[in-house]
Amino acid sequence: MTTAFTPPSYRVAGNFIDGAWRACDRAPLRAIAPADGGLLCTLPGSGKAEVSAALDAARTGAARMAKLGVWDRAALCQRIGEAIHNARERIAEAVSWDQGKTLAEALAETDLAAEGFRHAGELVRWQEGRMPSAATPGKRVTVSAVPKGVVGVITPWNFPVNIPTEYISAALAAGNTVVWVPAPTTALCAAVFMEVLVEADLPRGALNLVIGSGAEAGAALSEDPRIDAICFTGSPETGLKVARAAAGKSQLLELGGNGPVIVLDDADLDSAAAGAALGAYLNAGQVCSASERVLVQRSVHDRFVEKVLAATDRVRLGHPLDPATTMGPLNNAAVLEKIEAHITDARNRGAEILRGGSRDRRNADLHYFEPTVVTGLDTGSLLNREETFGPVIPILSFDDEDAILQAANDNRYGLCAAVYTESLKRAEYFSSALQTGIVNINDASIFWEPHIPFGGASGKSSGLGRIGGSDTINQLCDTRTVIQTF
């Protein structure tokens, strides 16, 4: 497929706990490169004991963090941002090898992480309290934000440095300490990222990294009474387990989506096709806000499909370190098997596979999946009902906008949507009627910037709370009211 590439010699010293790297002698995990199936290194297979040690360190460190002034915490976040920026190539290369995304995508993600820490440092400087009036004379009321304490962070493999940044930067800016359990299939690049963060002179115990499986390390973190808040990004099924285990704690959960991309008959079809393709093929479709289903008015269906096929034909599937590659492999076997199951279901329902639909035949034993376009779907198909999380554009056609809106909302997810129309009236109608937390008008469903609130609609299975800028910081603070009598 592509020229062979040789990864750097990676070695992970262990978990980072209480300001030091600690070896773990439990059965190791294996970091396997999705690009070629090679062994990158071994990693700790940590469990409850290691999580407990990290929580002890975080609880002790919480007292140190609570004593830091706002300007000190802002400076810490700025130092971390600079450290990430200075090591961007090193981090991005590890992400490409460990996660499978192209080097260009990995560099973009690393740059977002650097900016995320810088931005958190700026935002916390402007966090303000208030002084509401008291009805009773001789009283003065002040309301201020204080750190929650210890924040547990469990993150997925699709954005292995940016999603942790969204939680960790806000937690540290707010004055909390963190115990972080990354996804095991991208724990190598998480460790490389942690090595860089350590260079920013972290206060002892402020940030602790524990590498292990979700079933052991993640579960141990969620259920431990020493955490004051839990942050999790992943599937609704796992998120429900985390929520139950951490019942009574503050929770910030982002649980995925099956976002509709709506193309109306007055849309700019070139823009709509480009947006649908970007949303489906970025990071090989492994994005919670991806173009999971495209709902098109029937009168423009055929012209739209032609443009989507042209965009699909321009995708270059290959090794993520090859500059010619525009889409790399999937991260793991489980997501590959899920995509194949969804495609099989579509075929059994009479759908037509216009492009792709299978593993790349040149690398059938690896996790490369062809960019795929499917038409003729019914609304009961798995591609329409569930989060596929792969490079697939499912296209469904409808006669009118009311039918499209009904189909768009008839789904358990409610994270992101996109609407393509030249009508301001229609844009306003859909943006108010769609049951999603985010609506993009005339842009891809994946468009987002780190300071913008991101999260799902109430009553759906896309999560709880909002990440993004000051929203995350505020949700990782407690509100303290002090009433003083004179």
N, C-alpha and C positions, 0 to 999 in steps of 0.2 A: 504494500500500500504506500508506504513512505520510507524514506531513509531511516535506518536505525539511529536511535539516540541513546546516549549513556547518561543515567541519572548521577547526581553527585553522591558521594559516600555519606549516607545519613546515619546518625547514631543518636538515640534519645536516651538521656541519662536516667530518666525515671519521671516521677511526678514532681511538680514544683509546689512545695508545702512550707509555709512559715519562712519564706525568704531563701530557701535552698532547694537544690535538686536532690531528691531522695530515690534511691534504687528500690525496686519492688521485685521480690523473688517469686511472685505468683506466675502461673502459666502465661506466657507472653501472647500478645496479639501480633498479627502479621500485617504490615503495611504493604499492600499489593498495588502495583501500578495498573490502573485501568487500561492504559495505552498499550501495554505489551504483556501484562500478566506477570511481570517480574517482581521479585521480592525487593522492596526498598529498604526495609529494616524491620526489626522486632520492637515491640512497644510493651509497656506494662499492662498486665491484665488485672487491674486493680478492682477492689471490691469494698465491702463495708468498712474494713479496718482503715484503709487508706482515706476513704471519705471522712471517717471519724477524726483522723489526725488533722485533715485539712479544716474541718469545722472547728476543732479546738484552736487551731492557729487563727482562723478567721474571727472567732469570738474574742480572742485576746487582742488581735489586731484592730477590732472594732473600736476599742477604747482609744487607740492611737489615732485612728482616722477621725473619730469624733472631735479630737482636739485640734485638728487641722482647720485653719480658717478657710473661708471661701476662696480667697486669692491663692492660698497654697494648693487647694484642690484644683483650681483652674490651671495653675502652673504645672501640676502633675500631668493633667490631661494634655496640655500643650507639649510637654516633654515626650510623652508617649507618641503623640501625633508626629513629631519630628523624627523620633526613632523609627517609626514605621516608614516614613517617607525616605529616610536614608537607607533603609534596607529593602526597598520595594522590589528590586529584582530578585533578591534572595528569597523573599516571601512568595512572590508570584511563581517562581520556578518550582518551589515546593508544592504550591497549590496545583499547578498544572500536572505534576507527576502524581500527586496523591489523590486529587479529585477528578482530573481528566479534562477540565476545561482548557480552552486555548490559552496560550500565553498572553495574548492581547486581553482576553476577558479577565484573566487572573491579575494582570497589572491594573486594570480598571477597578477591580474589586479591592485590591490593596490600596489604591489611591483613595477610594471611598472610606476605607477604614482609617487612614491617616486623617482625612478631613473630619470623620465622625468624632474622633477624640478631640481634635482642635475645636470643633463646633461645640461639643459638650463643655469644654473649658470656658468658652465665651458665654454660653447660655447661663451657666450657673452664677456668673458674676451679676447677672441681671435678675436673678430670682428674688422676688420681693415678698415681704409679709404685709400685713394690713392691721388696721386698728379700728374695728367696728365700734360704734357707739354703744354704751350701756344704758339701759333704761333707768337703772338705779343710780342715784347721785353718789359721788365718791368712789366710783369704780373706773379703772382703766383696763381695757381689753387689748391684748396683742395676740396676733395669730401669726405663726411662723412655721417654716418647713424644717424638719429635723430628719436625720438619717434613720432608715428602718433598722439597720444593724447588719445582719449577715444575709446576703442575697445568693441563692442557689441559681446557677445558670446552666441549662442543658441545651445544647445546640446541635443542629443537623449538619449534613455533609454537603449540601448543595452550594452554600456560600460560607465556607468554613472559617473565614476571617471577618467578613462584614457583618454577618448576623451576630456572632459573639461581641463585636464592637458595639452594636446597637444597645446591647444590654450592659456590657462591662463599662463602657465609657460613661453612661448615665449613672450607673451604680457608684462608681468612684467619684464622679463629679458631685453627687449628692452626699458623699461622706460615708458610704457603706463599704463593707468588705465583701469579697466574692469568693465562692468556690465554684469552679467551672469544670463541667464534664462535657467534653466534645464528643461528637459521633465517632465511633471506633474506626469507621472506614476512611476518615480524614483526620485521624489523631496525629499523624506525622506532621502535617502542615500546621496543625494547632500547636504542636510542640515547638516548631520553628518560629511561629508567631510569638509564642510565649517567651522564647529566648530573646526576641527583639524587645518585647515589653519590659523584660527584666533590666535591659540596658538603660531604661529611663529612671532608674533609682526608685523603685517602688517601695513604699513603706512596708516593713516586715508584716506579713500576714494579710496585706491588703488584697492580694490576688493570688489564689491557689488553683493549680491545675491538677486534676485527677483523671488519668486515662484508664478507661475500662468500658465494659459493655453497658448498654442502657439497662439491661435486665438486672445487673448487679450494682454498678456505680451510680447510674442514674436513679434507680429505685431507692437506693440507700440515701441519696441526697434528698429526694422528694419527701420521704417519710420521716426524716430526722427532725425532732422538735427544736434543734438548735438553729434552724434557719428561720428568718423572719419574713422572707419573701422568696418566691420561686418564679423564674423566667424560663419559658420553654417554647421552642419552635419545632414543629413536627406534625405528625399525623393526628387526626381527631381521636383515633383509637388510643394512641399512646398518651395524648394530651388529657384524655379523660382519666386515665390511670394516674397521671401526675396530679391532676386536680383533686382526685379522691385522696391520694396519699398525703397531699399538702393541705387538706381541708382545714380551714381556720386561719391559714396564712394568706398574705397578699399574693395574688397570682397575676402574672402577665403572660398570656398564652396566644401564640399565633399558630393556627392549625390548618393552614392550607386552603385551597380553593379549586373551583371549577368554573372560572370566570368566563362569562359570555363576551364575545366580540360581535357587536351588532352592526350590520352593514345595510343601510337603508337605500332606497332607490335613487336618492339624490346625492349619494356619497361620491367623493373623489375616489374612484376605484383603484387608481395607482397607489394612493396613500394608504387606503384600507388594506390592500394586498401586501404592501411592504410592512405595515404594522402587524398584520396577522403572522407573516413569516418571521419577523423579528421576535415576536412574542412566543412563537413555537420553537424556534431553533437556537435562540440564545441559551448558552449553557446546556445544549442538547435538550431543551424543553424542561429541564429540571428546576423549575421556578414556580412558586406558589401562585404567582399572578400571570402565568403564561396564557397564551391563546388556547385554552382548553377546548373550546367549542365556538364555532363561528356560525352565527345565525344571520342569513342573508335573505333579503326580499327576492322572490322568485324572478321578477322581471330583470334583475341584473345578475342573477346567479351564474349564468354561463360565462359572461364577460369577466366576472370576478374570478372564477375558477381558472380561466386562462392566465390571468395575471399572477395568481398564486402559484400555478405550475411553473411559470417563468422564473419567479423568485426562488422556488424550490430547486430548480435546475442549476441555479448559481451557487448553491451550497456545496462546499468542498469538505467532505468527511475525511478525517485523517488524524495523524499523530498530533497531539496538542502542542508540541514544541516546534512543529513545522510551520514556518511563516505563511505557507500557502493554505493551511487549514483554516476553515471558518467554523467548523463544528467538530468537537472531539468525541470521545466515547462516553457512554454512560458510566456512572460511578460504580455500580455494583450489580450483582446478578439478580437481586430481588426486584429492583426497578425494571430491569430488562424483562423478567418473567411477567411482571404486571402489564407492561406495554403489550407483550405478545398475547396475553389473555384478552386484553381489550380489543386488539385487532382481530383475533379469532372470533370473538363475539360479534363484531361488526360484520365480518364475512358471513357468519351463520345467519345474520339477519338480512342478508341480501345487499349489503353496502358494496360500493365499488372502490377498489384501491387504485387510484390514478397514478400515484408515485410511491415507491418504497414499499413499506409494509413488512419488512423482515430484517433480520440481522444482516450486516454487511457480509457478503459472501466471501470476500477476500480475507476476512478475519472472523470466521464463524465461531471460533472458540473463545473470542473475546467479547467485549461489551459494546461493540459498535452497532448502532441501529440506523438504518437509512432514514433520511428526511422523508416524511410520509404525508400524503394528502388523501383523504377519504371523503367520498360523497355518497348521497343516497341513504343517509343514516335515518333511523327512526328515533324518536325521543326516548325510547326505553333502552337504548344501547348503553353499554358501560362507558363508551367514549363521551356520551352526553351526560351521564348521571354521576360519574366518579372522576376523581383527579388522576389522570393518566401519568403525568409527570415525565413526559418524553417528547421527542421531536415529531409530533403528530398534529396535523391540522384537520380536525373533523368539521365538515361543512354541512349544515342543515338549511333547507330553504322553506320559506313561509310566504303566504300571499300578502299579508298586511302587517302593520306595525303592532297591532293589538295581539296578534298571534305570536309575534316575536317576543313581546314583553311577557306574555304568559309563560312561554317556554323558558325565557331567561330566568324568571323568578321561581320556576318549578324545579328547585334544586336545593339540596341540604346545605350547600356552601353559599357564602355571601361575602366574599373578600373583595374582588376587583371586577370591573367591567369596562368595556370600551364601546363607544358609540360613534359611528361615522355617518355624518349628515351635514349638509350645507344649510340646514334650516335651524335658526336659533330657537324657534318655537318647539321643534321636535327635540332638540338637544335639552331644553329645559324640561320637557315632559319626561324623557327617559331618565335624566339625572335625578329627578324627584321620585320617580316610580320604581326604579331598580332597587332591589333589596340587597345592596352591597355597600361596604364601607367606603369604597373608592370608585369613582366613575371618571374615566378619561374620555374627553370629547375630542375626536379627530386625532388621536394618538394611540399608540400601542397600549394594551392593558398593563404592560410591565412598567410603564413610565412611573417613576417615583424619585424623590430626592430625600436625603436622610433627615431633613428638618421638617418634612411634611408628615402629619399623623397617618399611620398605616395600621389597619386592622379591619375586622369583619363586622357585619351587621348583627344586631342583637337577634337572638332566636335561631341563628344559623350555627353551623358547625365549623366556623372559621376562626374561633378564638374568643379571647376576652381581653379588653383593654386596648391600648394604642402604643405602638412604638414610633419613634421619630422625634428628635429634638427635645423640646421642653416637656412634651407629653410623657416621654419615658422618665425623665428626671423627676417630674412631679409624682408619677406613680411609684417611684422608688423612694419617696419621702413620706413621713407621717406629718400630719398637721397637729401642731401643738398650740393650744389656747391657754393663755395665762391671764388670770383676772386678778388685778391688784387693787386692794382697798386702801384708801387714804384717810 
